[in-house]
Each structure stands twice: as structure tokens, then as C-alpha cells.
Amino acid sequence: MKNTPLIAPFSLKEPLKGSEDTGQHFIGKNPLEIGGEILVKMGLTNTSPIKAIRKNCVECSGGSPKEARLCVHTGCPLWPFRMGKSPYRQKSKSKINGGKDA
């Protein structure tokens, strides 16, 4: 099998400027201190947390949205959000009644 280098927005050998080097490992910089403009330049996209969770679940499921939907790893804290929506948000009455107000 051929060794294929990992493609990432940055190299782990060259951590983000401002990361703390403890001598044994690096401590990542707080993204709230970096700012959105720099994050976009790093190749990250501005997305909602729920969409980021969905993307993570699909990646965890081998890149398959179907496998993310079929996931049975209920111990994962992201599991309830894997469909890209919060199950804790209540549906409006109009959506529950098919668009008709009660």
C-alpha cells in the first residue's frame, strides 16, 4: 500500500502561530481569539455548530450520510445531533398540524 500524506489546512509539524509549545506537545490557540477572517484563510468555513456536528458524524461514518443516519453509537455526545438538526427544539404547531393552526 502506498503511503499517502494527509492533507490538512495546516501541518501538525508547523502549528498555528501563537500555539503554546510545552516541550512535549502543543496547546492549540483559542479560535475565539484568532477571528473568523484568519480561520477562513486557514481553509475553514463559517458554518453553524449543528452543521459542523453533522459533517463530523458523516466523516466518522466513513463519509457516508446513510451510515451517519444508521449510527448506533448512542454513547457519543454528538449522536442526537447527527441528522443535522437539534432533537431538543420543539416543532411549531403549524408544522405538527400540516400547516393548519390549531
C-alpha positions in Angstrom: 0.0 0.0 0.0 1.3 3.4 -1.0 1.9 6.0 1.8 -0.3 8.9 1.1 0.4 12.1 3.1 -2.6 13.5 5.0 -4.0 16.7 3.5 -4.9 19.3 6.1 -5.3 23.1 6.2 -2.1 23.2 8.2 0.8 20.9 9.1 1.0 19.4 12.6 4.7 19.9 12.4 4.0 23.6 12.0 1.2 24.5 14.4 -0.7 27.8 14.2 1.4 30.8 15.1 0.7 31.5 18.8 0.2 27.9 19.8 1.9 27.1 23.0 4.8 24.6 22.9 5.2 22.8 26.3 8.2 20.8 25.0 6.1 17.6 24.9 3.1 18.8 22.9 1.4 21.8 21.5 -1.6 23.5 23.1 -3.9 24.9 20.4 -4.9 28.5 20.2 -8.4 29.5 21.1 -10.3 30.1 17.9 -12.3 32.9 19.5 -9.0 34.8 19.8 -8.0 34.1 16.2 -11.0 35.6 14.5 -13.1 34.5 11.6 -11.1 36.1 8.8 -8.0 34.2 9.7 -9.9 30.9 10.2 -11.3 31.3 6.6 -7.8 31.9 5.3 -6.8 28.7 7.0 -9.3 26.9 4.9 -12.0 26.5 7.5 -15.6 27.5 6.6 -18.0 29.6 8.6 -20.7 27.1 9.5 -23.3 26.6 12.2 -22.4 24.2 15.1 -25.1 21.8 14.1 -23.9 21.6 10.6 -20.3 21.1 11.8 -21.6 18.2 14.0 -23.4 16.7 11.0 -20.2 16.9 8.9 -18.2 15.3 11.7 -20.7 12.5 12.0 -20.6 11.8 8.3 -16.8 11.8 8.4 -16.9 9.4 11.4 -19.2 7.1 9.4 -16.7 6.7 6.5 -18.0 9.7 4.5 -21.5 8.1 4.2 -24.5 10.2 5.2 -26.5 6.9 5.2 -24.2 5.4 7.7 -24.4 8.5 9.9 -28.2 8.1 9.9 -27.8 4.4 10.8 -25.3 5.1 13.6 -26.0 3.2 16.8 -23.2 4.8 18.9 -25.6 6.3 21.4 -22.8 6.9 23.9 -21.4 9.6 21.7 -22.4 13.1 22.8 -23.0 14.1 19.2 -25.3 11.2 18.4 -28.6 13.1 18.9 -27.5 15.8 16.5 -26.1 13.5 13.7 -29.0 14.3 11.4 -28.1 18.0 11.3 -30.9 19.2 13.5 -31.4 19.5 17.2 -33.9 17.0 18.6 -34.4 19.3 21.6 -36.1 22.1 19.6 -39.8 21.9 19.6 -41.6 21.9 16.2 -44.1 24.7 15.8 -47.8 23.8 16.0 -48.3 24.7 12.3 -45.6 22.1 11.3 -47.1 19.5 13.5 -50.7 20.1 12.1 -49.6 20.2 8.5 -49.6 23.9 8.2 -53.0 24.4 9.9 -53.2 26.4 13.1 -55.0 24.5 15.9 
